[in-house]
Amino acid sequence: MNELAIYPENTFQKIRLYISYWLGYILLFSLVQGLPTNDFWRAFYNECYSVFPKIIFVLLIVEVAMPKLFFRKKKTLFIFIYLISILFFAFLQRLIDNYIIIAFYLTEWKSEPLFSAPVYLYNVIKLQFVVTVPLIIKLVYYIAEAKNKVQLIISEKLQAELFSLRNQFHPHFLFNVLNSLYSKILSKSDDSADIVLKISDFLRYSVYEVNTKHIPLEKEIEYLQNYISLQQLRFDNRLELSFSTNGITENQVIEPFLILPFIENSFKYCLDDVSLKAWITISITFSEEWLIIKIENSLPQDFFENKKTKNPYSGIGISNVKRRLELLYPQKHILNIKNEVESFFVSLKIKINDTN
């Protein structure tokens, strides 16, 4: 995860960040302690000597205790280690102050007892100050990293759901087409080779485009036209079909297999075995960033009396495509389905990308 570049995982970058932090700390306290006495350099040397226990303390807490204890829900043990460490390094700091800095550099100063409360507390406060910034950065980074992991899991779950929805292909369509092809072959029809070619293109698209996130809209329409041509084999002259497109260019892209379930339903319900005539009208238009699909199909007489369902568009296929629209185009699609006495009408508007 690299959303927070302020706390990189790369070891070299982390070392460079720590070096910058400690140089800034030394300069800050050298100025605070040296400017009032006009003795910046002596204050600078003192801070350089006393910085080593602080560095070890910060690394122990931020790089060891937090990952191994705090982030693993062992917070009580972390607090205990933290308190013991800050007291120990404050004592170590007192040893450096008395036996190095005062003994060799501030000889005019009088040494305080090692456990003098005010001086000891001052060292504890300095340790707390110096660890606060790295600790907060580490904590913020951890929260951001955890959030990214949750988002990644959600994203992978949605992708798996989309993949499952895309793969819910209905084999009954292929059975019907193959039966039609069989009849054509028996009658030695010249259309047989063309049918085989269309079936090949249809299956190739269904297999290889299922994992593609975006495809050209023109390619999706070509796939729909192959599907429609194959479906028409079943009905011959019994079906009047109008298919029109407008405003479609090579720059538009769309998620695959979104339009097909609605066209499948129009064929499924417009004709039955006893109906003499039926019609389907399909219009696909692109206008001002919106792809507009309108599909209307006739219904057989006494359709609702003969069917158990009152709404042909309430099946699994349509439920799946509705779910996909919610996942892929949230707040960017409008779906309307009208149930008329003699026909069904579907209007779908999708805001899609145009590479221009």
N, C-alpha and C positions, 0 to 999 in steps of 0.2 A: 504493500500500500504506500502511495507516495503523495496523498492529498495534502499532508502537512509537511512541506519541505523544511519547516523550521526544526523538525526532529527527524533527520534522515536515518534510514536503516543501514546505509553504507558506512562501514567502519571508518574509512578515511574522512568522509564528510563529517561524521560524528566527532572525531578527534579534532578536526579543524574548528568545529562549532564550540567545543569545550575550550580550546585554546583562546578563541576570541572572547569567550565568556570570562575566563580567568584573567586575561589581560585587562579587560574592562573593569573587573572587580578590583584588581590591584591599583589601577590608576584612580578609580573613584575614591577608595579609602586613603590612598596616598595624598590626594588633594584635600580630602576632608581633615586629615590629621596633620598634614604638613603646611598648608597655607596659613593657618593662624599663627604658627611659630616661624614662618618663612624658612622652613627646613624641609622642603619637599623630598629631597633625595634620601635623607635619613629615614623618613617615613616610608619611602618607596622600598628601601632595603629591608626594613622591618616587616613590611607586608609580604615581600618575597620569601622571607624566612618562615613566616607563620602561615603561608598559604598551603603548604603540603598536607597538614592534617585535614584542612578543609576539603582539599581535592579528594583525599581518600574517603572522607565521610560522605561527600556527595555521591561519589561513584558507588560506594557500598549501598546507600539508600536507593538511589535512582536506577542504577543498572543491575543491582542484585536483589535487594529486598523487595522492591516494587514488582518486578516480573515474577519472582519466585514465591512471594507471599501475598502481597496486596491484590494482584491481578488474579490470583488463584483462590480468592475468597478466604485467605488466612489472615484476616485483618487484625485480630487480637494479637497474634504472634508478631505481626508487622509492627504494631504500636509498641509492643514490648521491646523488640529489637531496636526500634527507632529511639526510644527513651534511653536505653542502655548505651547506645552508640553516641548519642549527643552528649551524654554525661561523660563518657569515656574520652571522647575527642576534645571536650572542653577541658578536662584534666590534662590531656596531652598538650593542649595549647598553653595551659598555665606553666607546664614544665619548660616549654620553649621560651615563653615570656621571661621567666625568672633566670634560667640557666644559660640562655643564649643571647637574647635581645638585650635585657637589662645588664647582664654580666659583661657584654663586650661592646654594645653600641649605645646604651643609655645608662652609662655608669653613674651619672648624676641622679638617676632615679633610685628610689628605695624599693627593694623587693617586698611584695606583699606575701602573706602566707598562702600556700598553695590552695587552701580551701576557703580563702577569704570570700564571703558571700557576694559582695558587690562586684568584685573582679571576676569571680567564677561565673556569676549570672551574665556579666557583659560578654564573656566568651560564648556562653550558651546562646545568647541573642544573636551574636555574629554568625554562629553556625546555622541557626534557624534562618537568618536572613539569606545566607549564601546558598542554602539548599532549596529555598522556596521557589525560585524561578525555574530551575531545572525540573523540580518535582511537578510543578503546575504544567509545564510544557509536556512532560512525559505523560501526565494524566490526560490532558486534552488530546494528545496524539492517540493514546489508547482508546479513548471514547470514540474518536473519529474512525479509528481502524475497526473497532467493533461495529460501528454503524455501517461502514463499508461492507463488512462481511455479511451483515444482515441483509443489506441491499443486494449483494451478490447472490445470496441464497434465494431471495425473493425473485430476482431476475431469472436465475436458473430454473426455479419452479415454474415461472410463467412460460419460459421457453419450452420446458417439458410439456406443459399443458397445451401450448400451441401446437407442438409437434404431434401430440396425441390427437388433437382435433383435426389437424390436416390429414392424418392418416386414416381417418374414419371413412374409407372409400367403400361405396356400395357395390358389391359384386353383381347384383341383379342386373345392373345396366349392361355389364359385359356379357352376361348370359343372353340377354335379349339381342344384343348386337351380333353375337356369334350365331345365334339361331337364325337371324336374318341373313348373315353371310352364308350359312349352310344352305338356306333356301336359294340364294342367288347362285351358289355353286352348282346345286342340283339342276337349276334351270339354265346353266351355262351362260349366265348373264355377264356382259362385258364390264359390269360395275364391280365385280369381285376383287380385282386387283386394286382398284381405288379404295375399296372398303378396307382391305388389308393394310394399305398404306396409312389410311386415317387412323385405324386402330393402333398401328405402330407409333405414329406421332402422338396419339393421345396417351398411350402408356408411357412413352419416353418422357413426356412432360410431367405426368403424374409421379413418376419415380424420381426423376433428377431435379425437379424444381421444388419438391416438398421441403427441402432444407434451406431454400433460398429465402432470405429475408425480404428482398425487394426484387421485382422483375419489371421489365418494361410493360406498360399497359398494352401496347400493341401485341406483345407476345401472349398476354392473358386473353385478349380478344380473339387471337388466332386459335387458341386452345378452345375457347367457347364455340367458335365456328365449327371446329372439328367435331365437338360434342353434338352440336345441333344437327350437323350433317348425318352423323351416325344414328341419332334418334329418329330422324325423318325416314330412315329406311323402314322403320316399323309401321309407318302410317301411310306411306305412298301419297296418294292424292287426297286423303281424308283430312289432311291438316293444312290450313292456310297459315303461313308463318311470315312475319315481317321482322327483319333484323336490320337496324340502322345505327350508324355511328356518326358523330360530328365533333369536330375540334380535337380529335386525337392526334398527337404528335409523338415522335420518337423520344421526347424528353421526359415524358411522364412515367412514373413508377408507382407500383402498388404491391401490397402483400398478395401472394398468389392464393387462388381457390376461395376467394370471398364472394364472387358473383355466382359461381356455379350452383350452389345449393338452391338458390331461388329459381334458376332456370330448370334445374332438375324437377323441382316441385311443379312448375308450370306444365312440363310434359307428363308428369306422373298423374296429374288430376284433370287435365283438360280432355283426355280421351280415355274411354274404356272400351271393352270389347264389342259393345253393341252400338256405340255412338256412330253416327254416319259422318258428321262433319264437326270440326273444331278449329279454333284459331288461337294463335299466340302472337303477341306484339312485344318486341324487345327493342328498347332504345338506350344507347349509351352515349352520353354527351359530356364533354369537358368544357366548363365555363368558369372563369375567374376563380381558379384554384379548387373548384368543386367538381368532382366526378358525379354525374347524375345518372343513375340507372333506373329505368322504368320498365316494368314487366307486367303484362296483363294477359290473362288466359281465360278462355271460356270454360264453363263447367257443364258436364252432362246434365240432362234433365233429371229431376228428382235426385240430385246429387246428395243433398243433406239427409234425405230420407233413407238412402241406401248406404250411407257411410256412418260408422259409429262416431267418428270425430266430427265436431262442428267447425273445426278450423284446421285445414290441411297444413297450415304454416305453424303448427304447434308441435311438430315432430322433433326427433332427436337432431336431424340434420340442420334444421333452422335454429334450434336452440344452441347448437354448437357454433354456428356462424355468428349469432348474436353475441355469444361469449367472446369470440375472437374479435369482433368489432369493439367490444368494451375494452379488451386488453390492448389492441393495436392502435385504435383511434379514439381514445377517451376524449370526450367533448369535441370530437371532430367528425362526427357522423350523425345522420338523421335517418331513421328507418320508420316508414309508415306502411302498414298493411291494411288494406280495405277489403272487407268481406261483403261482396255484393251477392244478389240472388243468383245471377247467371254468370258471374265472373269473379276473379280475384285480381287485385291490383296491388303491386309492390312498388314503392318508391324508396330508393336508397341514395343518400347523398354522402359522399366521403371527401373530406379535404385531404388531397394527396399532394405529393411533392412533384415539383417540376424542376428539372436540373437547370433550366434557364434562370 
